[in-house]
């Protein structure tokens, strides 16, 4: 007769862990309770028990939320609210997740004008929150958070982080149709990347800014940033299509549409769809140049 493992061997430690979590909750140690409920959620997720995974994720979210509510430090509170929010989403508690989202925004607004220099860890908290809002379609809030975080990162000398945050802000502005702000953010991203010698990233962001400026009819500015992109491509010995993109941008800014089109037709299959749409729009704008 085949040996059948006694499943109670596994159930007992889980029951003990749940009891410990409940005891921690009763005595108000919500941080410890959250940690234990989180362990339980992960355990049931791995074992394929979706019901208990969601149940304990929601309990962990409740505990994280109580921890955050007690904190005076708004940045730490935001980080914990973000954990709560993710736990509530995992637990299927969407209304409570939305409440956490509101709490995060309130805390962010309360410290937005603070002049205190932030640590890299604190700026990364803002970045994570910006990512959450962007992923959930709230581009306006994401854009504000990214730009504020980018400015603080730049002022504290974290240039690579600043560049990435400005680029994320530019992406949000572009998706929401705010071309003026997108061009500004991409240019700032490029400046930050260039200062920390990330020349490929800088050239890419200058190109993004350049094509948007063409769409806005600001051809002189587009020509300037396209020249900076070309210079960086030479400095970094970029031989890929980015070098061609920077040249296309320069040609369009000068009204040389046919020459730009010849190069574009050779490389456009390599460019992602949303970026290709931007470049096609810049061709149309250059064609209407008076």
Backbone as numpy.savetxt, mean C-alpha at the origin, in Angstrom:
# Nx Ny Nz CAx CAy CAz Cx Cy Cz
-6.66 -55.78 13.05 -7.52 -54.58 13.05 -6.63 -53.33 13.05
-6.84 -52.38 12.10 -5.96 -51.21 12.03 -6.09 -50.33 13.27
-4.96 -49.74 13.63 -4.92 -48.88 14.82 -5.60 -47.55 14.53
-6.48 -47.14 15.40 -7.16 -45.85 15.26 -6.69 -44.92 16.38
-6.11 -43.78 15.96 -5.56 -42.84 16.94 -6.68 -42.19 17.74
-6.47 -42.07 19.01 -7.44 -41.44 19.90 -7.40 -39.93 19.70
-8.44 -39.36 19.10 -8.45 -37.93 18.80 -8.49 -37.07 20.05
-8.84 -37.66 21.18 -8.87 -36.89 22.43 -7.47 -36.42 22.81
-6.45 -37.10 22.30 -5.06 -36.68 22.55 -4.86 -35.26 22.05
-5.52 -34.94 20.91 -5.38 -33.61 20.33 -6.41 -32.63 20.88
-7.59 -33.14 21.23 -8.64 -32.25 21.73 -8.30 -31.66 23.09
-7.62 -32.42 23.92 -7.35 -31.96 25.29 -6.50 -30.70 25.33
-5.35 -30.63 24.62 -4.56 -29.39 24.64 -5.35 -28.20 24.09
-6.19 -28.44 23.09 -6.99 -27.37 22.51 -8.00 -26.85 23.53
-8.62 -27.76 24.27 -9.58 -27.36 25.31 -8.88 -26.55 26.39
-7.68 -26.98 26.77 -6.92 -26.25 27.79 -6.59 -24.85 27.29
-6.18 -24.75 26.02 -5.84 -23.45 25.44 -7.06 -22.53 25.42
-8.21 -23.08 25.09 -9.43 -22.29 25.08 -9.78 -21.82 26.49
-9.61 -22.69 27.48 -9.88 -22.31 28.87 -8.94 -21.18 29.32
-7.68 -21.29 28.93 -6.71 -20.25 29.29 -7.09 -18.91 28.65
-7.54 -18.97 27.40 -7.95 -17.75 26.71 -9.15 -17.10 27.40
-10.12 -17.92 27.79 -11.31 -17.40 28.47 -10.96 -16.80 29.82
-10.05 -17.45 30.53 -9.62 -16.94 31.84 -8.91 -15.60 31.68
-8.05 -15.49 30.66 -7.35 -14.23 30.41 -8.34 -13.12 30.09
-9.37 -13.46 29.33 -10.39 -12.48 28.98 -11.14 -12.01 30.22
-11.50 -12.94 31.10 -12.26 -12.60 32.31 -11.48 -11.67 33.24
-10.16 -11.88 33.32 -9.38 -11.02 34.21 -8.90 -9.73 33.53
-9.34 -9.53 32.29 -9.02 -8.28 31.60 -7.68 -8.25 30.92
-7.02 -9.40 30.82 -5.74 -9.47 30.11 -6.04 -9.75 28.64
-6.52 -8.72 27.95 -7.01 -8.90 26.59 -5.88 -9.19 25.59
-4.70 -8.70 25.89 -3.57 -8.96 24.99 -3.23 -10.46 24.98
-3.19 -11.05 26.17 -2.90 -12.49 26.26 -4.05 -13.31 25.68
-5.27 -12.86 25.96 -6.44 -13.56 25.42 -6.44 -13.53 23.89
-6.08 -12.38 23.33 -6.03 -12.27 21.86 -5.00 -13.23 21.29
-3.85 -13.30 21.94 -2.79 -14.20 21.47 -3.26 -15.65 21.50
-3.94 -16.05 22.56 -4.40 -17.43 22.69 -5.54 -17.75 21.72
-6.48 -16.81 21.59 -7.56 -17.03 20.63 -7.02 -17.09 19.19
-5.99 -16.31 18.95 -5.36 -16.33 17.62 -4.72 -17.70 17.35
-4.05 -18.25 18.36 -3.46 -19.59 18.23 -4.54 -20.62 17.90
-5.67 -20.50 18.58 -6.78 -21.43 18.33 -7.32 -21.29 16.91
-7.44 -20.06 16.45 -7.94 -19.83 15.10 -7.00 -20.45 14.06
-5.71 -20.25 14.26 -4.73 -20.82 13.33 -4.79 -22.35 13.36
-4.90 -22.91 14.58 -4.98 -24.37 14.73 -6.15 -24.94 13.93
-7.33 -24.34 14.11 -8.50 -24.88 13.43 -8.45 -24.61 11.93
-7.78 -23.51 11.54 -7.61 -23.25 10.12 -6.75 -24.30 9.45
-5.67 -24.68 10.13 -4.77 -25.71 9.59 -5.47 -27.06 9.52
-6.32 -27.34 10.51 -7.01 -28.64 10.55 -8.27 -28.67 9.68
-8.59 -27.54 9.03 -9.72 -27.52 8.11 -11.07 -27.26 8.74
-11.09 -26.88 10.02 -12.35 -26.60 10.71 -12.66 -25.10 10.55
-13.34 -24.75 9.46 -13.58 -23.35 9.13 -14.47 -22.66 10.16
-15.44 -23.39 10.69 -16.36 -22.79 11.66 -15.59 -22.27 12.88
-14.76 -23.14 13.48 -14.01 -22.73 14.67 -12.89 -21.75 14.33
-12.35 -21.85 13.13 -11.35 -20.86 12.72 -11.96 -19.47 12.75
-13.13 -19.32 12.15 -13.81 -18.03 12.11 -14.25 -17.59 13.51
-14.74 -18.53 14.29 -15.23 -18.21 15.64 -14.11 -17.64 16.50
-12.96 -18.29 16.49 -11.87 -17.83 17.34 -11.16 -16.60 16.76
-11.20 -16.46 15.45 -10.66 -15.24 14.84 -11.46 -14.03 15.31
-12.78 -14.17 15.34 -13.64 -13.07 15.81 -13.39 -12.75 17.28
-13.17 -13.79 18.09 -12.86 -13.57 19.51 -11.52 -12.85 19.67
-10.54 -13.25 18.85 -9.25 -12.55 18.88 -9.43 -11.10 18.50
-10.27 -10.84 17.49 -10.54 -9.47 17.07 -11.13 -8.63 18.18
-12.08 -9.21 18.92 -12.68 -8.49 20.05 -11.63 -8.11 21.09
-10.72 -9.04 21.35 -9.67 -8.78 22.35 -8.70 -7.71 21.86
-8.29 -7.82 20.60 -7.39 -6.80 20.03 -8.04 -5.42 20.12
-9.33 -5.36 19.84 -10.03 -4.08 19.86 -10.04 -3.48 21.26
-10.23 -4.32 22.26 -10.22 -3.83 23.64 -8.82 -3.35 24.04
-7.79 -4.03 23.55 -6.41 -3.58 23.82 -6.19 -2.20 23.21
-6.61 -2.03 21.96 -6.41 -0.76 21.26 -7.13 0.38 21.95
-8.34 0.12 22.44 -9.13 1.16 23.09 -8.46 1.70 24.34
-7.63 0.89 24.97 -6.96 1.30 26.21 -5.71 2.15 25.96
-5.20 2.14 24.73 -3.90 2.75 24.45 -4.02 4.25 24.20
-3.12 5.00 24.84 -3.03 6.44 24.57 -2.17 6.72 23.34
-1.19 5.85 23.09 -0.31 6.00 21.94 -1.10 5.63 20.68
-1.42 6.63 19.87 -2.30 6.40 18.73 -1.68 5.50 17.67
-0.37 5.58 17.49 0.26 4.74 16.47 0.20 3.27 16.88
0.48 3.00 18.16 0.37 1.63 18.65 -1.09 1.15 18.57
-2.00 2.06 18.89 -3.42 1.71 18.83 -3.83 1.36 17.40
-3.35 2.14 16.44 -3.67 1.88 15.03 -3.17 0.50 14.62
-1.95 0.16 15.05 -1.38 -1.15 14.72 -2.24 -2.28 15.29
-2.74 -2.10 16.52 -3.57 -3.13 17.14 -4.96 -3.17 16.52
-5.52 -1.99 16.22 -6.82 -1.96 15.53 -6.74 -2.68 14.19
-5.59 -2.56 13.53 -5.41 -3.24 12.25 -5.44 -4.75 12.42
-4.83 -5.23 13.52 -4.90 -6.67 13.83 -6.34 -7.08 14.10
-7.04 -6.23 14.85 -8.45 -6.52 15.15 -9.27 -6.59 13.87
-9.06 -5.61 13.01 -9.80 -5.53 11.76 -9.61 -6.80 10.92
-8.35 -7.22 10.79 -8.06 -8.42 10.00 -8.69 -9.66 10.62
-8.68 -9.71 11.95 -9.29 -10.85 12.63 -10.80 -10.88 12.43
-11.43 -9.70 12.50 -12.88 -9.64 12.28 -13.23 -10.04 10.84
-12.43 -9.60 9.89 -12.68 -9.99 8.50 -12.57 -11.51 8.35
-11.53 -12.07 8.95 -11.36 -13.53 8.91 -12.53 -14.24 9.58
-13.05 -13.62 10.62 -14.17 -14.21 11.34 -15.53 -13.93 10.73
-15.55 -13.19 9.63 -16.82 -12.89 8.97 -17.62 -11.79 9.63
-16.98 -11.04 10.54 -17.68 -9.96 11.27 -17.43 -8.63 10.55
-18.07 -8.45 9.41 -17.77 -7.29 8.57 -18.19 -5.96 9.19
-19.31 -5.94 9.91 -19.75 -4.69 10.54 -18.75 -4.23 11.59
-18.26 -5.16 12.39 -17.27 -4.80 13.41 -15.95 -4.43 12.77
-15.62 -5.06 11.65 -14.41 -4.69 10.91 -14.51 -3.25 10.44
-15.69 -2.86 9.96 -15.90 -1.48 9.52 -15.77 -0.50 10.68
-16.22 -0.91 11.86 -16.07 -0.07 13.05 -14.59 0.14 13.35
-13.80 -0.93 13.24 -12.35 -0.82 13.45 -11.72 0.13 12.44
-12.19 0.03 11.21 -11.69 0.91 10.16 -11.94 2.37 10.52
-13.12 2.66 11.06 -13.45 4.03 11.49 -12.56 4.48 12.64
-12.30 3.57 13.58 -11.43 3.88 14.72 -10.02 4.20 14.24
-9.54 3.42 13.27 -8.20 3.65 12.71 -8.13 5.04 12.10
-9.14 5.40 11.32 -9.14 6.71 10.66 -9.20 7.84 11.69
-10.01 7.68 12.72 -10.10 8.70 13.78 -8.75 8.90 14.46
-8.08 7.81 14.77 -6.77 7.90 15.41 -5.75 8.55 14.48
-5.81 8.21 13.20 -4.87 8.80 12.24 -5.07 10.31 12.16
-6.32 10.74 12.04 -6.62 12.17 11.94 -6.14 12.91 13.19
-6.24 12.25 14.35 -5.86 12.91 15.61 -4.37 13.21 15.69
-3.55 12.49 14.94 -2.10 12.72 15.01 -1.52 13.19 13.68
-2.38 13.50 12.73 -1.91 13.83 11.38 -0.97 15.02 11.36
-1.26 16.02 12.17 -0.46 17.25 12.17 0.68 17.23 13.17
0.92 16.09 13.77 2.01 15.97 14.75 3.36 16.15 14.06
4.21 17.01 14.61 5.50 17.30 14.00 6.61 16.39 14.51
6.30 15.52 15.44 7.31 14.61 16.00 7.81 13.66 14.92
9.14 13.47 14.88 9.72 12.54 13.90 9.31 11.11 14.24
8.86 10.40 13.24 8.39 9.03 13.45 9.48 8.02 13.12
9.44 6.90 13.80 10.36 5.80 13.52 9.94 5.10 12.23
10.87 4.33 11.67 10.54 3.55 10.48 9.40 2.59 10.74
9.36 2.03 11.94 8.29 1.09 12.31 6.93 1.79 12.30
6.90 3.02 12.83 5.64 3.77 12.86 5.16 4.11 11.46
6.10 4.50 10.60 5.73 4.83 9.22 5.21 3.59 8.50
5.80 2.44 8.81 5.32 1.19 8.19 3.92 0.82 8.66
3.56 1.25 9.88 2.18 1.05 10.34 1.23 1.84 9.44
1.59 3.10 9.16 0.77 3.91 8.26 0.68 3.27 6.87
1.81 2.74 6.42 1.82 2.11 5.10 0.85 0.92 5.06
0.85 0.13 6.12 -0.05 -1.03 6.18 -1.51 -0.59 6.17
-1.80 0.51 6.87 -3.17 1.02 6.89 -3.55 1.55 5.50
-2.61 2.27 4.88 -2.86 2.73 3.51 -3.15 1.58 2.57
-2.38 0.50 2.73 -2.59 -0.70 1.89 -4.00 -1.26 2.10
-4.44 -1.27 3.37 -5.78 -1.80 3.67 -6.84 -0.97 2.95
-6.77 0.36 3.11 -7.78 1.21 2.48 -7.72 1.10 0.96
-6.51 1.03 0.39 -6.38 0.91 -1.06 -6.97 -0.40 -1.56
-6.66 -1.49 -0.85 -7.16 -2.81 -1.25 -8.68 -2.90 -1.17
-9.27 -2.06 -0.30 -10.72 -2.10 -0.12 -11.44 -0.96 -0.84
-10.71 -0.32 -1.75 -11.34 0.64 -2.64 -11.51 2.05 -2.11
-11.03 2.33 -0.89 -11.14 3.69 -0.35 -9.86 4.44 -0.73
-9.79 4.84 -1.99 -8.57 5.43 -2.53 -8.27 6.80 -1.93
-9.31 7.54 -1.57 -9.09 8.87 -1.00 -8.34 8.78 0.33
-8.82 7.92 1.22 -8.14 7.76 2.51 -6.75 7.17 2.33
-6.64 6.19 1.46 -5.33 5.57 1.21 -4.34 6.62 0.71
-4.79 7.46 -0.20 -3.92 8.49 -0.77 -3.42 9.46 0.30
-4.34 9.89 1.16 -3.96 10.82 2.24 -2.93 10.18 3.16
-3.16 8.94 3.53 -2.24 8.25 4.44 -0.88 8.04 3.79
-0.87 7.58 2.54 0.39 7.37 1.84 1.20 8.66 1.74
0.53 9.75 1.36 1.25 11.02 1.17 1.80 11.54 2.49
0.99 11.48 3.54 1.47 11.93 4.85 2.65 11.10 5.32
2.54 9.78 5.16 3.62 8.89 5.58 4.87 9.13 4.75
4.68 9.39 3.45 5.82 9.66 2.57 6.56 10.92 3.00
5.81 11.96 3.34 6.43 13.21 3.77 7.23 13.01 5.05
6.68 12.25 5.98 7.38 11.99 7.24 8.62 11.12 6.99
8.50 10.16 6.09 9.65 9.31 5.77 10.75 10.14 5.11
10.36 11.04 4.21 11.35 11.87 3.51 12.07 12.79 4.50
11.31 13.42 5.39 11.91 14.33 6.36 12.87 13.62 7.31
12.61 12.35 7.57 13.48 11.59 8.49 14.62 10.88 7.76
14.74 11.14 6.45 15.86 10.57 5.69 15.64 9.16 5.20
14.43 8.64 5.32 14.14 7.28 4.84 13.66 7.38 3.39
14.61 7.60 2.51 14.30 7.99 1.14 13.67 6.87 0.33
14.16 5.65 0.48 13.59 4.54 -0.27 12.13 4.31 0.13
11.89 4.35 1.44 10.52 4.19 1.94 9.64 5.33 1.44
10.19 6.55 1.46 9.43 7.71 0.98 9.06 7.54 -0.49
10.02 7.08 -1.28 9.74 6.87 -2.70 8.62 5.88 -2.93
8.65 4.79 -2.20 7.61 3.76 -2.35 6.24 4.29 -1.93
6.23 5.08 -0.86 4.95 5.62 -0.38 4.39 6.67 -1.34
5.26 7.54 -1.86 4.80 8.52 -2.85 4.27 7.81 -4.10
4.93 6.71 -4.49 4.44 5.97 -5.66 3.06 5.37 -5.38
2.88 4.83 -4.19 1.56 4.28 -3.83 0.50 5.37 -3.85
0.87 6.56 -3.37 -0.06 7.69 -3.41 -0.39 8.04 -4.86
0.63 8.03 -5.71 0.40 8.30 -7.13 -0.53 7.29 -7.77
-0.36 6.03 -7.42 -1.24 4.98 -7.95 -2.69 5.23 -7.56
-2.89 5.63 -6.30 -4.26 5.92 -5.83 -4.86 7.10 -6.59
-4.07 8.16 -6.76 -4.56 9.34 -7.46 -4.88 9.02 -8.92
-4.03 8.22 -9.55 -4.26 7.86 -10.95 -5.54 7.04 -11.10
-5.74 6.08 -10.20 -6.94 5.24 -10.26 -8.21 6.05 -10.03
-8.11 7.08 -9.20 -9.29 7.90 -8.91 -9.47 9.05 -9.89
-8.54 9.17 -10.86 -8.67 10.18 -11.90 -8.13 11.55 -11.54
-7.43 11.66 -10.42 -6.84 12.94 -10.02 -5.43 13.03 -10.61
-5.35 13.46 -11.87 -4.07 13.45 -12.59 -3.07 14.45 -12.03
-3.55 15.60 -11.61 -2.65 16.62 -11.04 -1.89 16.05 -9.85
-2.63 15.45 -8.94 -2.02 14.90 -7.74 -1.15 13.69 -8.06
-1.57 12.89 -9.04 -0.78 11.73 -9.45 0.58 12.16 -9.98
0.59 13.18 -10.84 1.85 13.67 -11.40 2.77 14.18 -10.30
2.19 14.89 -9.34 2.98 15.41 -8.22 3.58 14.28 -7.39
2.78 13.27 -7.09 3.27 12.16 -6.25 4.34 11.35 -6.97
4.13 11.07 -8.26 5.13 10.30 -9.00 6.45 11.07 -9.12
6.36 12.39 -9.29 7.58 13.20 -9.37 8.33 13.17 -8.04
7.59 13.30 -6.94 8.22 13.23 -5.62 8.82 11.85 -5.36
8.14 10.81 -5.83 8.67 9.45 -5.69 9.99 9.35 -6.43
10.01 9.86 -7.66 11.23 9.80 -8.47 12.37 10.57 -7.81
12.07 11.75 -7.27 13.10 12.54 -6.59 13.70 11.77 -5.42
12.84 11.13 -4.64 13.31 10.36 -3.48 14.14 9.16 -3.92
13.67 8.44 -4.94 14.43 7.29 -5.44 15.80 7.72 -5.98
15.81 8.85 -6.68 17.07 9.33 -7.25 18.08 9.68 -6.16
17.60 10.31 -5.09 18.49 10.70 -3.99 19.12 9.51 -3.30
18.43 8.37 -3.27 19.01 7.18 -2.64 19.59 6.21 -3.69
19.79 6.75 -4.90 20.48 6.04 -5.98 19.73 4.80 -6.48
18.42 4.81 -6.33 17.59 3.77 -6.93 17.17 4.29 -8.30
18.13 4.28 -9.23 17.94 4.98 -10.49 16.86 4.37 -11.38
16.76 3.05 -11.40 15.72 2.41 -12.21 14.33 2.84 -11.73
14.13 2.76 -10.39 12.83 3.15 -9.82 12.55 4.62 -10.08
13.60 5.45 -9.98 13.43 6.88 -10.22 13.02 7.15 -11.67
13.70 6.49 -12.60 13.39 6.68 -14.02 11.96 6.25 -14.33
11.55 5.14 -13.74 10.19 4.64 -13.95 9.16 5.67 -13.47
9.38 6.22 -12.28 8.43 7.19 -11.73 8.43 8.50 -12.52
9.61 8.93 -13.00 9.65 10.12 -13.86 8.85 9.89 -15.14
8.95 8.67 -15.70 8.17 8.35 -16.90 6.67 8.41 -16.61
6.27 7.83 -15.48 4.85 7.88 -15.11 4.37 9.32 -15.00
5.17 10.15 -14.32 4.82 11.56 -14.19 4.77 12.25 -15.55
5.74 11.91 -16.41 5.82 12.55 -17.72 4.60 12.29 -18.59
4.17 11.04 -18.66 2.99 10.73 -19.48 1.73 11.40 -18.94
1.63 11.49 -17.62 0.47 12.18 -17.03 0.52 13.67 -17.34
1.70 14.26 -17.25 1.84 15.69 -17.57 1.46 15.97 -19.02
1.79 15.04 -19.92 1.37 15.20 -21.32 -0.15 15.20 -21.41
-0.78 14.27 -20.68 -2.26 14.22 -20.67 -2.85 15.52 -20.15
-2.12 16.19 -19.27 -2.59 17.46 -18.70 -2.23 18.66 -19.58
-1.50 18.40 -20.68 -1.10 19.48 -21.57 0.08 20.28 -21.06
0.80 19.75 -20.09 1.96 20.46 -19.51 3.23 19.88 -20.14
3.44 20.24 -21.41 4.46 19.59 -22.22 5.89 19.95 -21.80
6.11 21.18 -21.38 7.46 21.57 -20.95 7.89 20.76 -19.73
6.99 20.63 -18.76 7.31 19.84 -17.57 7.51 18.37 -17.93
6.70 17.87 -18.86 6.85 16.49 -19.31 8.20 16.28 -19.96
8.62 17.25 -20.76 9.94 17.16 -21.40 11.05 17.13 -20.36
10.91 17.96 -19.33 11.94 18.02 -18.28 12.08 16.68 -17.55
10.95 16.08 -17.15 11.04 14.83 -16.39 11.46 13.67 -17.29
11.10 13.73 -18.58 11.53 12.66 -19.49 13.04 12.71 -19.69
13.59 13.91 -19.72 15.05 14.05 -19.83 15.74 13.51 -18.59
15.16 13.76 -17.43 15.73 13.21 -16.20 15.68 11.69 -16.22
14.58 11.14 -16.73 14.45 9.69 -16.83 15.51 9.12 -17.76
15.74 9.78 -18.90 16.75 9.32 -19.85 18.14 9.36 -19.24
18.43 10.42 -18.52 19.74 10.54 -17.87 19.96 9.42 -16.86
18.93 9.08 -16.10 19.04 8.02 -15.10 19.19 6.65 -15.77
18.52 6.47 -16.90 18.67 5.20 -17.63 20.12 5.02 -18.08
20.74 6.11 -18.52 22.14 6.04 -18.93 23.05 5.79 -17.73
22.74 6.47 -16.63 23.56 6.32 -15.42 23.50 4.90 -14.88
22.31 4.30 -14.94 22.13 2.96 -14.40 22.28 1.88 -15.48
22.65 2.31 -16.69 22.84 1.40 -17.82 21.61 0.52 -18.06
20.46 1.18 -18.04 19.20 0.47 -18.27 19.03 0.23 -19.77
18.96 -1.01 -20.15 18.85 -1.37 -21.57 17.47 -1.93 -21.91
16.59 -2.00 -20.94 15.28 -2.59 -21.17 14.31 -1.54 -21.72
13.05 -1.89 -21.76 12.06 -1.03 -22.42 11.86 0.30 -21.69
12.33 0.42 -20.45 12.19 1.68 -19.73 12.92 2.81 -20.46
14.06 2.47 -21.04 14.80 3.47 -21.81 13.96 3.95 -23.00
13.27 3.00 -23.63 12.40 3.37 -24.76 11.20 4.20 -24.29
10.66 3.85 -23.14 9.52 4.61 -22.62 9.89 6.07 -22.34
11.06 6.26 -21.75 11.49 7.63 -21.46 11.68 8.42 -22.75
12.14 7.74 -23.81 12.33 8.42 -25.10 10.98 8.72 -25.74
10.04 7.79 -25.63 8.69 8.04 -26.14 8.08 9.27 -25.46
8.25 9.33 -24.16 7.71 10.46 -23.39 8.32 11.78 -23.88
9.61 11.77 -24.11 10.30 12.98 -24.58 9.80 13.38 -25.97
9.68 12.41 -26.86 9.21 12.70 -28.22 7.79 13.27 -28.21
6.92 12.68 -27.40 5.54 13.18 -27.31 5.50 14.60 -26.75
6.36 14.87 -25.78 6.38 16.21 -25.19 6.84 17.26 -26.20
7.56 16.79 -27.23 8.04 17.69 -28.29 7.12 17.69 -29.51
6.05 16.91 -29.44 5.10 16.85 -30.54 5.50 15.92 -31.67
6.50 15.08 -31.46 6.99 14.16 -32.49 6.24 12.82 -32.37
4.99 12.85 -32.75 4.09 11.73 -32.48 4.42 10.49 -33.31
4.70 10.69 -34.60 4.97 9.54 -35.47 6.21 8.78 -35.02
7.25 9.51 -34.65 8.48 8.86 -34.17 8.21 8.09 -32.88
7.42 8.70 -32.00 7.08 8.04 -30.73 6.25 6.78 -30.98
5.32 6.86 -31.95 4.45 5.72 -32.25 5.24 4.52 -32.76
6.27 4.76 -33.56 7.09 3.66 -34.09 7.74 2.87 -32.96
8.25 3.59 -31.97 8.90 2.91 -30.83 7.85 2.21 -29.97
6.73 2.90 -29.75 5.67 2.36 -28.89 5.11 1.07 -29.46
4.92 1.00 -30.75 4.36 -0.20 -31.37 5.25 -1.43 -31.16
6.54 -1.20 -30.96 7.47 -2.31 -30.77 7.46 -2.85 -29.34
7.08 -2.02 -28.38 7.23 -2.43 -26.98 5.92 -2.51 -26.19
4.80 -2.08 -26.78 3.58 -1.95 -25.97 3.07 -3.28 -25.43
3.42 -4.39 -26.08 2.98 -5.70 -25.57 3.65 -6.04 -24.24
4.75 -5.34 -23.91 5.47 -5.61 -22.67 4.92 -4.82 -21.48
4.01 -3.90 -21.77 3.53 -2.96 -20.75 2.17 -3.41 -20.23
2.00 -3.36 -18.90 0.73 -3.77 -18.31 -0.40 -2.86 -18.79
-1.61 -3.41 -18.77 -2.75 -2.78 -19.44 -3.03 -1.36 -18.96
-3.08 -1.15 -17.64 -3.46 0.18 -17.15 -2.41 1.23 -17.50
-1.14 0.79 -17.57 -0.07 1.72 -17.94 -0.12 2.00 -19.43
-0.44 0.97 -20.22 -0.58 1.15 -21.67 -1.71 2.13 -21.98
-2.79 2.08 -21.20 -3.91 3.00 -21.41 -3.48 4.44 -21.16
-2.64 4.63 -20.13 -2.13 5.97 -19.84 -1.30 6.49 -21.01
-0.45 5.64 -21.56 0.42 6.06 -22.66 -0.41 6.36 -23.91
-1.41 5.53 -24.19 -2.29 5.80 -25.33 -3.01 7.13 -25.15
-3.42 7.43 -23.92 -4.07 8.72 -23.64 -3.11 9.87 -23.90
-1.83 9.65 -23.57 -0.85 10.72 -23.79 -0.62 10.95 -25.29
-0.72 9.90 -26.10 -0.65 10.07 -27.56 -1.80 10.95 -28.04
-3.00 10.70 -27.52 -4.16 11.49 -27.91 -3.99 12.95 -27.51
-3.49 13.17 -26.29 -3.29 14.55 -25.82 -2.23 15.27 -26.64
-1.16 14.55 -26.96 -0.10 15.15 -27.77 -0.62 15.49 -29.17
-1.54 14.66 -29.69 -2.11 14.89 -31.01 -3.01 16.11 -31.06
-3.57 16.49 -29.92 -4.46 17.65 -29.86 -3.71 18.93 -29.50
-2.40 18.82 -29.43 -1.58 19.98 -29.03 -1.72 21.09 -30.06
-2.04 22.26 -29.55 -2.24 23.38 -30.46 -0.98 24.14 -30.76
